[in-house]
């Protein structure tokens, strides 16, 4: 699998996880160190 396809796969996986309420609830304290989780509205 070419590298760009791998990144597309990882990006899609990451987007799915960010939509899961249980995943977001686990990082509700906003101190994960991951800007996409800590800075969400």
N, C-alpha and C positions, 0 to 999 in steps of 0.2 A: 504494500500500500504506500503510495507516495506521501511525502511529508505533509503537503497541503491538505490532502484528504484526511490524514490523522488529526490535524488541527481542527478541521471542520467537524469531525466526529466528536472530539473533546468539547468543542464549543457547543454543539447540540446537547451533549450530555450535561454540561454545566448549566445551560439554560433550563433544561428540564428540572434539575435539582433546585434551582432558584424559584421555580413555580410551586414546589411542594411546601405546603404550610408546615408540615412537621419538621422539615429541614430549617425553615425560617424561624420557627419557634425555638429550635435548639440554639440558635444564635441571637436570641432576642436581646441579650445584654449588650450587643454591639461592640464586643471586645474580641472578635475573632482574629483581627489582624488582616482580614480580607476586605478591601475597600468596597467591593460590590455588595457585601453583606452589611457592613457597618454603616455605610452611608445611604442605605436605601430609605425612601420616604416613609 
